[in-house]
């Protein structure tokens, strides 16, 4: 497997990337589409993801077939069809509806740091997934998810806390996701071997 790099994302074949930016050590899995989105450092998505109008934090883990910021259709008009806003594809004398696209792009989804979105999960537009949260496979997230909360179901509901609230608060205050690459390497064995509580005892001093 190619090594990840700080200066350019690893984009696998058959991806469609438009108007998006990536931090250091990012990866986009085969066949994924990323549009009008920002990936923070170390974040990745696996195969066949569809991510639009999203702000993805650092160290986000996005499994295969995840959809974030799914585009919507107008519900209050005579038709649902995109001929109304992708009009130039249908008539030579019509333009696309720039106002409609602008409103849709403004409805951004926000994915926090150190999150995990399971296989085939969805996060709807204008929804935030807090730092450290987990979205179970197949879940459809229609409301904000609190930090360090595990959600599941359709629509997604809280299942349990990933970490005790006081521990989660300390991890967020520590903000290890802002450490530089060398410091992460130095702490690697502790990330691997210590519980969250023990890690905090060592580094939250």
C-alpha positions as CSV (number, residue, x, y, z in Angstrom):
1,X,0.0,0.0,0.0
2,X,1.4,3.5,-0.8
3,X,2.5,5.5,2.2
4,X,0.4,8.5,3.3
5,X,2.0,11.9,2.8
6,X,1.8,15.2,4.5
7,X,1.9,17.3,1.3
8,X,-0.8,15.6,-0.8
9,X,-3.8,13.3,-0.1
10,X,-3.8,9.6,-1.3
11,X,-6.6,9.5,-3.8
12,X,-7.4,6.0,-5.0
13,X,-8.6,5.3,-8.6
14,X,-12.1,6.2,-9.9
15,X,-12.7,9.0,-7.5
16,X,-14.4,12.3,-8.3
17,X,-13.0,15.2,-6.3
18,X,-14.4,18.7,-6.8
19,X,-13.9,22.0,-4.9
20,X,-12.4,20.2,-1.9
21,X,-9.3,20.4,0.2
22,X,-7.4,17.9,2.3
23,X,-5.0,18.2,5.2
24,X,-1.9,16.1,5.9
25,X,-2.0,12.3,5.7
26,X,-5.5,12.1,4.2
27,X,-6.9,9.3,2.1
28,X,-9.9,8.9,-0.2
29,X,-11.0,5.3,-1.1
30,X,-11.6,3.9,-4.5
31,X,-14.7,5.1,-6.3
32,X,-15.6,7.8,-3.7
33,X,-17.0,11.2,-4.6
34,X,-16.0,14.3,-2.5
35,X,-17.5,17.7,-3.4
36,X,-17.3,21.1,-1.7
37,X,-15.8,19.5,1.4
38,X,-12.8,19.9,3.7
39,X,-10.9,17.0,5.3
40,X,-8.8,17.7,8.4
41,X,-5.4,16.1,8.9
42,X,-5.2,12.3,9.1
43,X,-8.9,11.8,8.1
44,X,-9.9,9.2,5.5
45,X,-12.8,7.6,3.8
46,X,-13.0,4.1,2.6
47,X,-14.4,2.8,-0.8
48,X,-17.5,4.2,-2.5
49,X,-18.2,7.1,-0.1
50,X,-20.3,10.2,-1.2
51,X,-19.3,13.3,0.8
52,X,-20.7,16.7,-0.1
53,X,-20.8,20.1,1.6
54,X,-19.0,18.7,4.6
55,X,-16.5,19.9,7.2
56,X,-14.6,16.8,8.4
57,X,-12.3,17.2,11.4
58,X,-9.0,15.6,12.1
59,X,-8.5,11.8,12.5
60,X,-12.0,11.0,11.2
61,X,-12.6,7.4,10.3
62,X,-15.2,7.1,7.5
63,X,-16.0,3.5,6.5
64,X,-17.1,2.3,3.0
65,X,-20.4,3.4,1.4
66,X,-20.9,6.3,3.9
67,X,-22.8,9.3,2.7
68,X,-22.4,12.7,4.3
69,X,-24.3,15.8,3.4
70,X,-26.6,14.1,1.0
71,X,-28.1,16.5,-1.5
72,X,-31.7,17.2,-1.3
73,X,-34.7,18.0,-3.6
74,X,-37.3,20.7,-3.2
75,X,-40.4,19.5,-1.4
76,X,-42.6,22.5,-1.8
77,X,-42.7,22.8,-5.6
78,X,-44.8,21.2,-8.3
79,X,-41.9,18.8,-9.0
80,X,-39.1,17.1,-7.2
81,X,-37.0,16.6,-10.3
82,X,-33.6,18.3,-10.9
83,X,-34.6,19.6,-14.3
84,X,-35.6,22.7,-12.3
85,X,-32.0,23.4,-11.1
86,X,-29.8,21.4,-13.6
87,X,-31.8,23.0,-16.4
88,X,-28.8,23.6,-18.8
89,X,-28.6,19.8,-19.1
90,X,-32.0,19.8,-20.7
91,X,-32.3,23.0,-22.7
92,X,-29.7,25.0,-24.7
93,X,-31.3,28.3,-23.7
94,X,-31.7,27.6,-19.9
95,X,-29.1,28.1,-17.2
96,X,-28.6,26.1,-14.0
97,X,-30.3,27.6,-10.9
98,X,-27.2,29.1,-9.2
99,X,-29.3,30.3,-6.2
100,X,-30.6,26.7,-5.5
101,X,-27.1,25.3,-5.6
102,X,-25.8,28.1,-3.4
103,X,-28.4,27.3,-0.7
104,X,-27.7,23.6,-0.9
105,X,-24.0,24.1,-0.5
106,X,-24.6,26.3,2.6
107,X,-26.3,23.4,4.4
108,X,-23.1,21.9,5.6
109,X,-22.6,18.8,7.7
110,X,-19.9,18.9,10.4
111,X,-17.9,15.8,11.5
112,X,-15.8,16.3,14.6
113,X,-12.3,15.1,15.4
114,X,-11.5,11.4,16.1
115,X,-15.0,10.2,14.9
116,X,-16.0,6.9,13.4
117,X,-18.8,6.6,10.8
118,X,-19.6,3.0,10.2
119,X,-20.3,1.2,6.9
120,X,-23.3,2.5,5.0
121,X,-24.1,5.2,7.5
122,X,-25.6,8.5,6.5
123,X,-25.2,12.0,8.0
124,X,-27.8,14.5,6.7
125,X,-27.1,18.1,5.8
126,X,-26.9,20.7,8.7
127,X,-26.1,17.9,11.2
128,X,-23.0,17.9,13.5
129,X,-21.3,14.8,14.8
130,X,-19.3,15.7,17.9
131,X,-15.7,14.9,18.6
132,X,-15.1,11.3,19.5
133,X,-18.6,10.2,18.5
134,X,-19.4,6.8,16.8
135,X,-22.1,6.3,14.2
136,X,-23.1,2.7,13.8
137,X,-23.2,0.9,10.5
138,X,-26.4,1.6,8.6
139,X,-27.5,4.5,10.9
140,X,-29.1,7.6,9.5
141,X,-28.1,10.7,11.5
142,X,-30.8,13.4,11.3
143,X,-29.9,15.3,14.5
144,X,-26.7,16.5,16.1
145,X,-24.7,13.9,17.9
146,X,-23.1,14.9,21.2
147,X,-19.3,14.3,21.6
148,X,-18.2,10.8,22.6
149,X,-21.7,9.4,22.1
150,X,-22.4,6.2,20.1
151,X,-25.6,6.4,18.0
152,X,-27.4,3.7,16.0
153,X,-30.6,3.2,14.1
154,X,-32.9,4.9,11.6
155,X,-33.2,7.6,12.6
156,X,-30.1,7.4,14.8
157,X,-30.5,7.6,18.5
158,X,-28.0,7.5,21.4
159,X,-27.0,4.0,22.5
160,X,-24.4,4.8,25.1
161,X,-21.5,7.1,25.9
162,X,-18.1,6.0,24.4
163,X,-16.3,7.5,27.3
164,X,-17.5,8.8,30.7
165,X,-18.5,12.5,30.4
166,X,-15.7,13.6,32.7
167,X,-13.1,11.6,30.7
168,X,-14.5,12.9,27.4
169,X,-14.2,16.5,28.6
170,X,-10.6,15.9,29.6
171,X,-9.7,14.3,26.3
172,X,-11.3,17.3,24.4
173,X,-9.4,19.7,26.6
174,X,-6.1,17.8,25.9
175,X,-6.8,18.1,22.2
176,X,-4.2,15.5,21.2
177,X,-5.4,15.8,17.6
178,X,-3.5,19.1,17.4
179,X,-0.2,17.5,18.3
180,X,2.4,17.5,15.6
181,X,3.4,14.4,13.7
182,X,6.6,13.8,15.7
183,X,4.7,14.1,19.1
184,X,2.1,11.6,17.9
185,X,4.9,9.2,17.0
186,X,6.5,9.6,20.4
187,X,3.2,8.8,22.1
188,X,2.3,5.9,19.7
189,X,2.9,3.1,22.2
190,X,0.8,4.9,24.8
191,X,-2.1,5.4,22.3
192,X,-1.9,1.7,21.7
193,X,-1.4,0.4,25.2
194,X,-3.1,2.8,27.6
195,X,-6.8,3.2,28.5
196,X,-8.1,6.7,27.9
197,X,-7.9,7.3,31.7
198,X,-4.3,6.2,31.9
199,X,-3.4,8.2,28.8
200,X,-4.8,11.3,30.5
201,X,-2.9,10.6,33.7
202,X,0.3,10.6,31.7
203,X,-0.3,13.5,29.3
204,X,-2.9,15.7,31.0
205,X,-0.4,17.1,33.5
